[in-house]
């Protein structure tokens, strides 16, 4: 009897990153499965406590102008304990942004969120691909935000006087992916917006949504948000229309 016949889970294990059919060694997991789990848990913890190198991000985004700002959370410990502090800018950041206020169509925010690894790996490629499709848009200086939650984008856009905001943020890491990036789009952002008033692009990573797919989806959402003057549950994705604008579309 071959290995596949002995292991009924073998054919399925290769199709998913989920941990299935791990087997047993006595009353516990096999050593290899246990070590893999512990390593994944370590990667997730490292992602949460990691620090985004915003100086390197700004360098990679050149010649696009960047502003490095901070939420009201003074450090990582406070950020994790007090999500509310990550949703509002500190006083120095508010003052800086008001100096750059204008009639902007869109403000982009790169936020560390819960995975600095995700930001460092995926934010710049997605932004570069997106910028190529925004000819004619008035784009505010890109904001690089430390200790930031999604809703910090509303505070940032309000200070900048931007019609829309897109927050590229490190997603909460799991035991299969520790470097997943998310993008949250809000039309007419203001403090107090709720999640149902945003559109989310999730799972941007090497084994998930590609940079090209993410940028095409982001562009589609931004254009439709401006056309309809809304975002959130009232704005539904059209996968066929998005796919037609991917680089390899025929």
ZALUM-224958 format. One line per field, with one value per atom (N, C-alpha, C): atom name; x, y, z. Coordinates in nm, 4 decimals. Layout:
<nodes>
name <- [CA,...] $
x <- [X,...] $
y <- [Y,...] $
z <- [Z,...] $
</nodes>
This chain:
<nodes>
name <- [N,CA,C,N,CA,C,N,CA,C,N,CA,C,N,CA,C,N,CA,C,N,CA,C,N,CA,C,N,CA,C,N,CA,C,N,CA,C,N,CA,C,N,CA,C,N,CA,C,N,CA,C,N,CA,C,N,CA,C,N,CA,C,N,CA,C,N,CA,C,N,CA,C,N,CA,C,N,CA,C,N,CA,C,N,CA,C,N,CA,C,N,CA,C,N,CA,C,N,CA,C,N,CA,C,N,CA,C,N,CA,C,N,CA,C,N,CA,C,N,CA,C,N,CA,C,N,CA,C,N,CA,C,N,CA,C,N,CA,C,N,CA,C,N,CA,C,N,CA,C,N,CA,C,N,CA,C,N,CA,C,N,CA,C,N,CA,C,N,CA,C,N,CA,C,N,CA,C,N,CA,C,N,CA,C,N,CA,C,N,CA,C,N,CA,C,N,CA,C,N,CA,C,N,CA,C,N,CA,C,N,CA,C,N,CA,C,N,CA,C,N,CA,C,N,CA,C,N,CA,C,N,CA,C,N,CA,C,N,CA,C,N,CA,C,N,CA,C,N,CA,C,N,CA,C,N,CA,C,N,CA,C,N,CA,C,N,CA,C,N,CA,C,N,CA,C,N,CA,C,N,CA,C,N,CA,C,N,CA,C,N,CA,C,N,CA,C,N,CA,C,N,CA,C,N,CA,C,N,CA,C,N,CA,C,N,CA,C,N,CA,C,N,CA,C,N,CA,C,N,CA,C,N,CA,C,N,CA,C,N,CA,C,N,CA,C,N,CA,C,N,CA,C,N,CA,C,N,CA,C,N,CA,C,N,CA,C,N,CA,C,N,CA,C,N,CA,C,N,CA,C,N,CA,C,N,CA,C,N,CA,C,N,CA,C,N,CA,C,N,CA,C,N,CA,C,N,CA,C,N,CA,C,N,CA,C,N,CA,C,N,CA,C,N,CA,C,N,CA,C,N,CA,C,N,CA,C,N,CA,C,N,CA,C,N,CA,C,N,CA,C,N,CA,C,N,CA,C,N,CA,C,N,CA,C,N,CA,C,N,CA,C,N,CA,C,N,CA,C,N,CA,C,N,CA,C,N,CA,C,N,CA,C,N,CA,C,N,CA,C,N,CA,C,N,CA,C,N,CA,C,N,CA,C,N,CA,C,N,CA,C,N,CA,C,N,CA,C,N,CA,C,N,CA,C,N,CA,C,N,CA,C,N,CA,C,N,CA,C,N,CA,C,N,CA,C,N,CA,C,N,CA,C,N,CA,C,N,CA,C,N,CA,C,N,CA,C,N,CA,C,N,CA,C,N,CA,C,N,CA,C,N,CA,C,N,CA,C,N,CA,C,N,CA,C,N,CA,C,N,CA,C,N,CA,C,N,CA,C,N,CA,C,N,CA,C,N,CA,C,N,CA,C,N,CA,C,N,CA,C,N,CA,C,N,CA,C,N,CA,C,N,CA,C,N,CA,C,N,CA,C,N,CA,C,N,CA,C,N,CA,C,N,CA,C,N,CA,C,N,CA,C,N,CA,C,N,CA,C,N,CA,C,N,CA,C,N,CA,C,N,CA,C,N,CA,C,N,CA,C,N,CA,C,N,CA,C,N,CA,C,N,CA,C,N,CA,C,N,CA,C,N,CA,C,N,CA,C,N,CA,C,N,CA,C,N,CA,C,N,CA,C,N,CA,C,N,CA,C,N,CA,C,N,CA,C,N,CA,C,N,CA,C,N,CA,C,N,CA,C,N,CA,C,N,CA,C,N,CA,C,N,CA,C,N,CA,C,N,CA,C,N,CA,C,N,CA,C,N,CA,C,N,CA,C,N,CA,C,N,CA,C,N,CA,C,N,CA,C,N,CA,C,N,CA,C,N,CA,C,N,CA,C,N,CA,C,N,CA,C,N,CA,C,N,CA,C,N,CA,C,N,CA,C,N,CA,C,N,CA,C,N,CA,C] $
x <- [0.0858,0.0000,0.0894,0.0608,0.1452,0.1054,0.1853,0.1633,0.0277,-0.0164,-0.1446,-0.2588,-0.2499,-0.3559,-0.3616,-0.2452,-0.2427,-0.2904,-0.2662,-0.3018,-0.4152,-0.5382,-0.6545,-0.6565,-0.5791,-0.5758,-0.4713,-0.3871,-0.2741,-0.3187,-0.4215,-0.4641,-0.5218,-0.5789,-0.6390,-0.5366,-0.4383,-0.3408,-0.2629,-0.2431,-0.1703,-0.2512,-0.3810,-0.4671,-0.5029,-0.4558,-0.4928,-0.3766,-0.3733,-0.2743,-0.3246,-0.4519,-0.5057,-0.4382,-0.4346,-0.3739,-0.4808,-0.4786,-0.5774,-0.5068,-0.5712,-0.5170,-0.3743,-0.3461,-0.2084,-0.1602,-0.2525,-0.2118,-0.1906,-0.1475,-0.1260,-0.0007,0.0574,0.1670,0.1295,0.0737,0.0162,-0.1055,-0.1064,-0.2199,-0.1874,-0.0856,-0.0448,-0.0188,0.0131,0.0493,0.1862,0.2106,0.3471,0.4423,0.5668,0.6651,0.6756,0.6762,0.6907,0.5744,0.4520,0.3350,0.3386,0.3809,0.3892,0.4920,0.6092,0.7129,0.6688,0.5983,0.5474,0.4475,0.3604,0.2626,0.3325,0.4318,0.5027,0.5787,0.6348,0.7046,0.6076,0.4891,0.3886,0.3404,0.3238,0.2816,0.3876,0.5142,0.6227,0.6246,0.6011,0.5981,0.4837,0.3696,0.2549,0.2856,0.3456,0.3809,0.4843,0.5820,0.6833,0.6197,0.5206,0.4539,0.3801,0.3111,0.2344,0.3267,0.4413,0.5310,0.6407,0.6383,0.7394,0.7237,0.8272,0.8290,0.8478,0.7599,0.7713,0.8824,0.9654,1.0735,1.0183,0.9555,0.8911,0.9913,1.1135,1.2160,1.2455,1.2525,1.2758,1.1558,1.0341,0.9134,0.9130,0.9442,0.9467,1.0497,1.1645,1.2686,1.2202,1.1506,1.1011,0.9885,0.9191,0.8073,0.8512,0.9753,1.0226,0.9916,0.9543,0.9530,0.8220,0.7354,0.6107,0.6404,0.5764,0.6008,0.5348,0.6021,0.5518,0.5602,0.4643,0.4646,0.4572,0.5456,0.5465,0.4811,0.3718,0.2919,0.2697,0.1928,0.1768,0.0373,-0.0163,-0.1435,-0.1207,-0.2270,-0.2161,-0.1593,-0.1419,-0.0814,0.0686,0.1228,0.2637,0.3612,0.3171,0.4056,0.3214,0.3896,0.3184,0.2292,0.2764,0.1961,0.0631,0.0684,-0.0539,-0.1427,-0.0807,-0.1556,-0.2372,-0.1773,-0.2457,-0.3531,-0.3308,-0.4277,-0.5411,-0.5126,-0.6101,-0.6317,-0.7150,-0.7401,-0.7892,-0.8601,-0.9128,-0.8022,-0.6866,-0.5767,-0.5167,-0.5261,-0.4742,-0.5634,-0.6815,-0.7774,-0.7728,-0.6914,-0.6823,-0.5368,-0.5127,-0.3783,-0.3353,-0.2040,-0.1540,-0.1502,-0.1303,-0.1426,-0.0405,0.0825,0.1856,0.1490,0.0894,0.0515,-0.0627,-0.1583,-0.2691,-0.2153,-0.1237,-0.0671,0.0077,0.0838,0.1579,0.0632,-0.0408,-0.1322,-0.2085,-0.2430,-0.3186,-0.2360,-0.1040,-0.0172,-0.0200,-0.0714,-0.0772,-0.2204,-0.3151,-0.4549,-0.4748,-0.5647,-0.5936,-0.7184,-0.7435,-0.8607,-0.8177,-0.7932,-0.7416,-0.8547,-0.8352,-0.9318,-0.9131,-0.7892,-0.7617,-0.6393,-0.6486,-0.5341,-0.5019,-0.3760,-0.3307,-0.2575,-0.2885,-0.2242,-0.1616,-0.0339,0.0345,0.0484,-0.0221,-0.0282,0.0303,0.1056,0.1670,0.0646,-0.0425,-0.1458,-0.0907,-0.1349,-0.0945,0.0095,0.0663,0.1738,0.2633,0.3721,0.4695,0.5295,0.5421,0.5964,0.5130,0.3838,0.2955,0.3172,0.3301,0.3521,0.4831,0.5880,0.7191,0.7222,0.6452,0.6494,0.5568,0.4431,0.3394,0.2875,0.3032,0.2412,0.2987,0.4308,0.4924,0.4569,0.4676,0.4293,0.2846,0.1938,0.0532,0.0349,0.0985,0.0852,0.1410,0.2584,0.3164,0.2236,0.1654,0.0746,-0.0519,-0.0982,-0.2203,-0.1983,-0.0858,-0.0594,-0.0623,-0.0199,-0.0171,-0.1566,-0.2597,-0.3957,-0.4749,-0.4089,-0.4812,-0.4430,-0.4167,-0.3868,-0.5046,-0.4734,-0.5779,-0.6342,-0.6037,-0.6500,-0.5555,-0.6109,-0.5308,-0.4988,-0.3734,-0.3320,-0.2534,-0.2997,-0.2323,-0.0993,-0.0084,0.1140,0.0781,0.1531,0.1254,0.1619,0.0711,0.0924,0.1398,0.2507,0.3038,0.2740,0.1844,0.1286,0.1696,0.2306,0.2734,0.1691,0.1626,0.0659,-0.0764,-0.1099,-0.2329,-0.3368,-0.4610,-0.5767,-0.6421,-0.7354,-0.7988,-0.8627,-0.9349,-1.0098,-0.9213,-0.7910,-0.7022,-0.7080,-0.7388,-0.7511,-0.8574,-0.9647,-1.0696,-1.0169,-0.9398,-0.8811,-0.7824,-0.7000,-0.6015,-0.6692,-0.7700,-0.8386,-0.9114,-0.9645,-1.0324,-0.9337,-0.8158,-0.7136,-0.6649,-0.6556,-0.6051,-0.7132,-0.8389,-0.9519,-0.9532,-0.9504,-0.9518,-1.0907,-1.1314,-1.2640,-1.2732,-1.1605,-1.1581,-1.0258,-1.0257,-0.9024,-0.8907,-0.7683,-0.7384,-0.6276,-0.6561,-0.5609,-0.5053,-0.3753,-0.3057,-0.2453,-0.2901,-0.2574,-0.2263,-0.1332,-0.1001,-0.2149,-0.2616,-0.3746,-0.3298,-0.4259,-0.3991,-0.3412,-0.2210,-0.1608,-0.2285,-0.2287,-0.2812,-0.1702,-0.2083,-0.1102,-0.0749,-0.1331,-0.0937,-0.0269,-0.0627,-0.0053,0.0207,0.1441,0.1796,0.2065,0.1988,0.2326,0.1243,-0.0006,-0.1127,-0.1478,-0.1607,-0.1948,-0.3425,-0.4055,-0.5427,-0.5488,-0.6512,-0.6734,-0.8183,-0.8393,-0.9734,-0.9996,-1.1090,-1.1445,-1.2686,-1.2622,-1.3764,-1.3989,-1.5208,-1.5590,-1.6138,-1.5840,-1.6260,-1.5914,-1.4652,-1.4256,-1.4395,-1.4798,-1.4827,-1.4816,-1.4433,-1.4355,-1.5742,-1.5818,-1.7096,-1.7620,-1.6951,-1.7338,-1.7257,-1.8145,-1.8156,-1.7733,-1.7460,-1.6904,-1.7832,-1.9131,-2.0064,-2.0011,-1.9344,-1.9209,-1.7870,-1.7167,-1.5877,-1.5934,-1.5034,-1.4797,-1.3426,-1.3306,-1.2059,-1.1532,-1.0244,-0.9521,-0.8592,-0.8729,-0.8009,-0.7116,-0.6248,-0.5413,-0.4467,-0.3793,-0.2762,-0.1436,-0.1005,0.0262,0.0666,0.1799,0.2373,0.1472,0.0686,-0.0204,-0.1658,-0.1896,-0.3257,-0.3440,-0.4004,-0.4216,-0.2888,-0.2631,-0.1375,-0.1405,-0.0230,-0.0148,-0.0939,-0.0868,-0.1625,-0.3126,-0.3587,-0.5013,-0.5469,-0.4653,-0.5015,-0.5113,-0.4144,-0.4150,-0.5336,-0.5637,-0.6783,-0.8088,-0.8214,-0.9420,-0.9521,-0.8403,-0.8388,-0.8770,-0.8215,-0.8557,-1.0031,-1.0571,-1.1986,-1.2853,-1.2529,-1.3314,-1.3220,-1.2042,-1.1894,-1.2700,-1.2631,-1.3373,-1.4875,-1.5343,-1.6776,-1.7224,-1.6392,-1.6736,-1.6916,-1.6022,-1.6145,-1.7356,-1.7625,-1.8774,-2.0096,-2.0183,-2.1431,-2.1488,-2.0352,-2.0251,-2.0632,-2.0097,-2.0360,-1.9316,-1.9260,-1.8441,-1.9160,-1.8666,-1.9276,-2.0252,-2.1288,-2.2203,-2.2993,-2.3051,-2.3752,-2.2929,-2.1647,-2.0742,-2.0290,-2.0793,-2.0518,-1.9455,-1.8533,-1.7465,-1.8008,-1.7383,-1.7672,-1.6399,-1.6251,-1.4998,-1.4657,-1.5666,-1.5387,-1.4800,-1.5322,-1.4814,-1.3400,-1.3145,-1.1803,-1.0824,-1.1194,-1.0310,-0.9932,-1.0825,-1.0557,-0.9446,-0.9143,-0.8106,-0.6790,-0.6704,-0.5442,-0.4431,-0.3142,-0.2100,-0.2117,-0.2500,-0.2462,-0.3811,-0.4771,-0.6086,-0.5967,-0.6745,-0.6728,-0.8005] $
y <- [-0.1204,0.0000,0.1255,0.2217,0.3408,0.4421,0.5503,0.6481,0.7152,0.7462,0.8127,0.7253,0.5957,0.5045,0.4941,0.4986,0.4912,0.6205,0.7338,0.8649,0.9246,0.9141,0.9595,1.1115,1.1838,1.3298,1.3822,1.2983,1.3448,1.4273,1.3809,1.4525,1.5912,1.6058,1.7346,1.8300,1.7758,1.8598,1.9484,1.9024,1.9817,2.0915,2.0996,2.2003,2.3152,2.3107,2.4147,2.4417,2.5646,2.6007,2.5683,2.5266,2.4889,2.3609,2.3463,2.2266,2.1188,2.0211,1.9142,1.7783,1.6809,1.5462,1.5391,1.6003,1.6074,1.4769,1.3913,1.2643,1.2755,1.1662,1.1628,1.0833,1.1183,1.0406,1.0171,0.9025,0.8795,0.9665,1.0490,1.1395,1.2827,1.3006,1.4357,1.4393,1.5601,1.5745,1.5129,1.4722,1.4315,1.5495,1.5198,1.6252,1.7255,1.6786,1.7699,1.8674,1.8171,1.9053,2.0059,1.9621,2.0526,2.1623,2.1256,2.2250,2.3237,2.2759,2.3645,2.4642,2.4167,2.5042,2.6107,2.5690,2.6645,2.7679,2.7254,2.8202,2.9207,2.8734,2.9638,3.0625,3.0152,3.1037,3.2099,3.1698,3.2659,3.3712,3.3292,3.4258,3.5251,3.4761,3.5653,3.6667,3.6221,3.7140,3.8168,3.7719,3.8643,3.9694,3.9274,4.0211,4.1291,4.0886,4.1843,4.2855,4.2389,4.3267,4.3896,4.3620,4.4172,4.5673,4.6280,4.7731,4.7984,4.8772,4.9123,5.0148,4.9933,5.0864,5.1878,5.2911,5.3884,5.4705,5.4855,5.5549,5.4771,5.3447,5.2616,5.2661,5.2673,5.2761,5.4075,5.5186,5.6492,5.6506,5.5875,5.5812,5.5016,5.3915,5.3076,5.3750,5.4682,5.5364,5.6603,5.6997,5.8159,5.8006,5.9141,6.0541,6.0988,6.0061,6.0441,6.1051,6.2176,6.2794,6.1988,6.1896,6.1135,6.1962,6.1717,6.2326,6.1205,6.1210,6.0185,6.0739,6.0092,6.0583,5.9474,5.9794,5.8855,5.9015,5.7901,5.7949,5.8412,5.8415,5.8811,5.7704,5.6485,5.5407,5.5666,5.5854,5.6240,5.5107,5.3862,5.2727,5.1511,5.0390,4.9199,4.8615,4.8639,4.8093,4.8836,5.0165,5.0955,5.0726,5.0600,5.0347,4.9060,4.8014,4.6727,4.6729,4.7462,4.7513,4.8486,4.9563,5.0635,5.0886,5.0079,5.0290,5.1701,5.2335,5.3671,5.4682,5.4512,5.5455,5.5344,5.4186,5.3999,5.4573,5.5064,5.5610,5.7126,5.7767,5.9228,5.9666,6.0778,6.1334,6.2061,6.2045,6.2895,6.4342,6.5264,6.6696,6.7152,6.6660,6.7076,6.6641,6.5471,6.4980,6.5793,6.6153,6.6994,6.8317,6.8943,7.0218,7.0070,6.8980,6.8766,6.8590,6.7809,6.7537,6.8782,6.9619,7.0821,7.1745,7.1651,7.2428,7.1897,7.0676,7.0067,6.9894,7.0548,7.0437,7.1055,7.0456,7.0972,7.0310,7.0528,6.9918,6.8593,6.7576,6.6299,6.5344,6.4589,6.3542,6.2296,6.1970,6.0737,6.0914,6.0342,6.0269,5.8792,5.8437,5.7076,5.7060,5.6056,5.5890,5.4498,5.4443,5.3168,5.3048,5.2076,5.1941,5.0608,5.0638,4.9395,4.8362,4.8786,4.7850,4.6735,4.5511,4.4368,4.3490,4.3968,4.3214,4.4156,4.4566,4.5400,4.4639,4.3322,4.2501,4.2662,4.2709,4.2845,4.4179,4.5230,4.6565,4.6610,4.6074,4.6111,4.5268,4.4207,4.3305,4.3724,4.4355,4.4486,4.5904,4.6829,4.8144,4.8907,4.8938,4.9713,4.9165,4.7864,4.7357,4.7664,4.7534,4.7826,4.9305,5.0171,5.1612,5.2011,5.1505,5.1859,5.1446,5.0253,4.9790,5.0631,5.1064,5.1862,5.3263,5.3875,5.5240,5.5350,5.4286,5.4309,5.4450,5.4132,5.4208,5.5394,5.6359,5.7493,5.8821,5.8787,6.0026,6.0990,6.2234,6.3241,6.3373,6.2437,6.2532,6.3432,6.4238,6.5046,6.4179,6.3771,6.2803,6.3510,6.3380,6.4005,6.3311,6.3973,6.3280,6.1980,6.0930,5.9642,5.9708,5.9264,5.9298,5.7929,5.7909,5.6699,5.6806,5.5950,5.6134,5.5013,5.5393,5.4431,5.4209,5.2980,5.2583,5.2936,5.2511,5.2972,5.1862,5.2221,5.1388,5.1912,5.1135,5.1505,5.2885,5.3152,5.4407,5.5636,5.5459,5.6625,5.7321,5.6579,5.7174,5.8255,5.8118,5.9139,6.0450,6.0354,6.1545,6.2198,6.1373,6.1881,6.2586,6.1937,6.2526,6.3810,6.3870,6.5091,6.6249,6.5986,6.7036,6.7482,6.6539,6.6856,6.7417,6.7285,6.7667,6.6826,6.5502,6.4565,6.3957,6.3776,6.3218,6.1724,6.1041,5.9602,5.9249,5.8117,5.7640,5.6138,5.5689,5.4266,5.3940,5.3068,5.2709,5.1319,5.1253,4.9988,4.9602,4.8478,4.8177,4.6698,4.6429,4.5048,4.4385,4.3246,4.2553,4.1700,4.1362,4.0495,3.9167,3.8787,3.7553,3.6314,3.5258,3.3981,3.2942,3.1695,3.0625,3.0056,3.0610,3.0204,3.1342,3.2582,3.3753,3.4847,3.5342,3.6406,3.7734,3.7773,3.9009,3.9375,3.9354,3.9676,4.1157,4.1807,4.3232,4.3388,4.4377,4.4740,4.6181,4.6509,4.7890,4.8252,4.9380,4.9844,5.1176,5.1237,5.2411,5.3066,5.4361,5.5094,5.6356,5.6525,5.7752,5.8744,6.0018,6.1083,6.0721,6.0451,6.0016,6.1137,6.0759,6.1683,6.0849,6.1447,6.0752,6.0229,5.8960,5.8345,5.7396,5.7315,5.6337,5.4927,5.4041,5.2665,5.1713,5.0468,4.9511,4.9239,4.9311,4.9055,5.0145,5.1266,5.2363,5.2325,5.1203,5.1022,4.9796,4.9766,4.8557,4.8019,4.6704,4.6084,4.5125,4.5230,4.4246,4.3527,4.2209,4.1470,4.0393,3.9836,3.8687,3.8963,4.0101,4.0412,3.9865,3.8758,3.8136,3.7119,3.6492,3.5625,3.4461,3.3954,3.2832,3.3256,3.4562,3.5075,3.5950,3.7136,3.8067,3.8689,3.8727,3.9284,4.0813,4.1413,4.2882,4.3447,4.2800,4.3267,4.3198,4.2098,4.1947,4.2982,4.3194,4.4159,4.5572,4.5956,4.7298,4.7482,4.6454,4.6548,4.6681,4.5927,4.6012,4.7368,4.7864,4.9169,5.0271,5.0244,5.1256,5.1211,5.0005,4.9874,5.0472,5.0152,5.0665,5.2182,5.2731,5.4182,5.4890,5.4359,5.4981,5.4901,5.3739,5.3577,5.4397,5.4487,5.5311,5.6766,5.7256,5.8636,5.8806,5.7835,5.7931,5.7936,5.7091,5.6935,5.7768,5.8360,5.9142,5.8302,5.7090,5.6238,5.5140,5.4515,5.3325,5.2463,5.1255,5.0372,4.9395,4.9041,4.7981,4.8354,4.9622,5.0041,4.9912,4.9593,4.9494,4.8043,4.7351,4.5931,4.5731,4.4816,4.4506,4.3828,4.4120,4.3438,4.2706,4.1418,4.0692,4.0635,4.0513,4.0412,4.1715,4.2848,4.4140,4.4360,4.3939,4.4070,4.3198,4.1949,4.1027,4.1543,4.2274,4.2797,4.3832,4.4401,4.5431,4.4924,4.3614,4.3049,4.3028,4.3120,4.3180,4.1998,4.0803,3.9634,3.9346,4.0286,4.0058,4.0065,3.9200,3.9125,3.9698] $
z <- [0.0000,0.0000,0.0000,-0.0937,-0.1003,0.0072,0.0161,0.1220,0.1106,-0.0139,-0.0329,0.0140,-0.0139,0.0284,0.1800,0.2472,0.3932,0.4572,0.3916,0.4458,0.3632,0.4116,0.3339,0.3189,0.4019,0.3949,0.2974,0.2448,0.1639,0.0437,-0.0250,-0.1455,-0.1144,0.0050,0.0401,0.1008,0.1695,0.2380,0.1422,0.0216,-0.0766,-0.1412,-0.1110,-0.1736,-0.0801,0.0441,0.1399,0.2346,0.2864,0.3873,0.5279,0.5377,0.6679,0.7182,0.8487,0.9084,0.9242,0.8375,0.8401,0.8399,0.9036,0.9037,0.9535,1.0672,1.1152,1.1770,1.2121,1.2717,1.4219,1.4836,1.6275,1.6593,1.7706,1.8275,1.9736,2.0020,2.1335,2.1522,2.2566,2.2789,2.2382,2.1545,2.1130,1.9624,1.9134,1.7737,1.7461,1.6230,1.5867,1.6058,1.6324,1.6601,1.5460,1.4212,1.3073,1.2991,1.3241,1.3192,1.4336,1.5508,1.6659,1.6425,1.5893,1.5628,1.4563,1.3539,1.2493,1.3079,1.3951,1.4601,1.5444,1.6223,1.7071,1.6240,1.5116,1.4240,1.3645,1.3221,1.2659,1.3713,1.4939,1.6024,1.6291,1.6227,1.6405,1.5312,1.4065,1.2957,1.3135,1.3609,1.3822,1.4922,1.6009,1.7101,1.6634,1.5870,1.5360,1.4455,1.3654,1.2747,1.3536,1.4595,1.5404,1.6083,1.6554,1.7317,1.6451,1.5157,1.4267,1.4065,1.3513,1.3276,1.1780,1.1212,0.9793,0.9595,0.8599,0.8264,0.7261,0.7770,0.6895,0.6099,0.6602,0.5824,0.4549,0.4657,0.3478,0.2538,0.3095,0.2260,0.1483,0.2159,0.1488,0.0371,0.0609,-0.0420,-0.1628,-0.1395,-0.2489,-0.3269,-0.2621,-0.3283,-0.4066,-0.3952,-0.4698,-0.6183,-0.6845,-0.6400,-0.5756,-0.5404,-0.4752,-0.3383,-0.3040,-0.1730,-0.0619,0.0516,0.1657,0.2937,0.3841,0.5170,0.6200,0.7169,0.8201,0.9462,0.9880,1.0994,1.2022,1.3063,1.4163,1.4770,1.5222,1.5941,1.7374,1.8162,1.9566,2.0446,1.9889,2.0671,2.0786,2.1976,2.2117,2.1814,2.1947,2.1700,2.1340,2.1036,2.0579,2.1666,2.2902,2.3993,2.4117,2.4067,2.4153,2.2938,2.1773,2.0539,2.0637,2.1183,2.1274,2.2361,2.3428,2.4522,2.4249,2.3494,2.3292,2.1795,2.1150,1.9715,1.9392,2.0316,2.0056,1.9813,2.0478,2.0288,1.8890,1.8285,1.6929,1.5853,1.6238,1.5262,1.5156,1.5982,1.5953,1.5903,1.5218,1.5082,1.6338,1.6601,1.7683,1.7207,1.8140,1.7830,1.6789,1.6879,1.5925,1.4508,1.4372,1.3050,1.2463,1.3298,1.2834,1.2293,1.3029,1.2600,1.1282,1.1129,0.9891,0.8702,0.8884,0.7772,0.7340,0.8278,0.7919,0.7036,0.7130,0.6245,0.4809,0.4628,0.3300,0.2814,0.3485,0.3075,0.1699,0.0929,-0.0405,-0.0952,-0.2225,-0.2870,-0.3495,-0.2655,-0.3124,-0.3482,-0.4551,-0.4911,-0.4052,-0.3713,-0.2997,-0.2093,-0.0917,-0.0007,0.0221,0.0069,0.0346,0.1675,0.2489,0.3788,0.3837,0.4163,0.4413,0.5919,0.6500,0.7953,0.8396,0.9491,0.9955,1.0390,1.1066,1.1475,1.2340,1.2078,1.2892,1.2216,1.1108,1.0460,0.9676,1.0307,0.9607,0.8427,0.8548,0.7458,0.6188,0.6341,0.5185,0.4487,0.5272,0.4706,0.3928,0.4514,0.3868,0.2595,0.2548,0.1397,0.0265,0.0577,-0.0444,-0.0703,0.0235,0.0062,-0.1125,-0.1252,-0.2337,-0.3720,-0.3979,-0.5309,-0.5671,-0.4705,-0.4991,-0.5314,-0.4543,-0.4786,-0.6148,-0.6506,-0.7803,-0.8950,-0.8863,-0.9909,-0.9947,-0.8785,-0.8717,-0.9283,-0.8967,-0.9424,-1.0945,-1.1609,-1.3071,-1.3675,-1.2910,-1.3426,-1.2917,-1.2288,-1.1705,-1.2366,-1.3639,-1.4370,-1.4249,-1.3916,-1.3792,-1.2391,-1.1504,-1.0121,-0.9330,-0.8448,-0.7533,-0.6312,-0.6204,-0.5190,-0.4087,-0.2868,-0.1723,-0.1460,-0.0749,-0.0327,0.0398,0.0125,0.0754,0.2232,0.3060,0.4503,0.4976,0.5701,0.6320,0.7808,0.8306,0.9641,1.0586,1.1703,1.2704,1.3781,1.4315,1.5342,1.4886,1.3682,1.3035,1.2890,1.3091,1.2787,1.1503,1.0968,0.9699,0.9773,1.0855,1.0965,1.1056,1.1263,1.1252,0.9896,0.8846,0.7523,0.7460,0.8248,0.8255,0.8830,0.9898,1.0518,0.9540,0.8895,0.7941,0.6775,0.6187,0.5031,0.5394,0.6606,0.7055,0.7132,0.7696,0.7787,0.6410,0.5486,0.4152,0.3236,0.3632,0.2781,0.1500,0.1684,0.0559,0.0405,-0.0848,-0.1126,-0.0830,-0.0882,-0.0618,0.0035,0.0731,0.1347,0.1129,0.0881,0.0772,0.1764,0.2702,0.3752,0.3458,0.3189,0.2987,0.4327,0.4891,0.6276,0.6472,0.7365,0.7693,0.8436,0.7904,0.8507,0.9689,1.0518,1.1667,1.1176,1.1621,1.1117,1.1681,1.0886,1.1337,1.1363,1.1536,1.1620,1.0254,0.9196,0.7845,0.7084,0.7378,0.6699,0.7725,0.7766,0.8716,0.8024,0.6684,0.5965,0.4955,0.5404,0.4529,0.4633,0.3485,0.3419,0.3076,0.3686,0.3346,0.2873,0.2089,0.1638,0.1934,0.2590,0.2950,0.2254,0.1494,0.0697,0.1286,0.1520,0.2067,0.1255,0.0773,0.0078,0.1105,0.0915,0.1836,0.3276,0.3555,0.4900,0.5926,0.7118,0.8251,0.9521,1.0604,1.1871,1.2249,1.2567,1.2907,1.1850,1.0697,0.9685,1.0277,0.9836,1.0339,0.9226,0.9594,0.8639,0.7461,0.7661,0.6559,0.5500,0.5800,0.4849,0.4119,0.4249,0.3574,0.2675,0.1704,0.0911,0.1262,0.1341,0.1768,0.0707,0.0427,-0.0388,0.0578,0.0668,0.1698,0.1099,0.1949,0.1582,0.0415,0.0469,-0.0527,0.0006,-0.0561,-0.0143,-0.1203,-0.1014,-0.2048,-0.2415,-0.1458,-0.1726,-0.1814,-0.1926,-0.2008,-0.3236,-0.3046,-0.4150,-0.4561,-0.5869,-0.6369,-0.6316,-0.6479,-0.6517,-0.7684,-0.8843,-1.0009,-0.9752,-0.9184,-0.8889,-0.7864,-0.6845,-0.5811,-0.6381,-0.7219,-0.7802,-0.8738,-0.9543,-1.0460,-0.9680,-0.8592,-0.7765,-0.7088,-0.6582,-0.5933,-0.6905,-0.8102,-0.9107,-0.9457,-0.9630,-0.9972,-0.8864,-0.7619,-0.6500,-0.6395,-0.6610,-0.6528,-0.7619,-0.8825,-0.9925,-0.9699,-0.9243,-0.8999,-0.7795,-0.6780,-0.5622,-0.6031,-0.6899,-0.7360,-0.8258,-0.9118,-1.0033,-0.9277,-0.8234,-0.7498,-0.6215,-0.5849,-0.4601,-0.3378,-0.3324,-0.2161,-0.2074,-0.0914,-0.0698,0.0325,0.0524,0.1504,0.0889,0.1636,0.1203,-0.0047,-0.0379,-0.1591,-0.2852,-0.2718,-0.3864,-0.4002,-0.5009,-0.5197,-0.6273,-0.6000,-0.6952,-0.8191,-0.9323,-1.0588,-1.1010,-1.0615,-1.0896,-1.2375,-1.3242,-1.4688,-1.5207,-1.4753,-1.5198,-1.4678,-1.3445,-1.2879,-1.3650,-1.3926,-1.4618,-1.6001,-1.6637,-1.7985,-1.7989,-1.6837,-1.6747,-1.6173,-1.5908,-1.5438,-1.6565,-1.6265,-1.7311,-1.8268,-1.7795,-1.8670,-1.9312,-1.9180,-1.9777,-2.1302,-2.1952,-2.3416,-2.3995] $
</nodes>
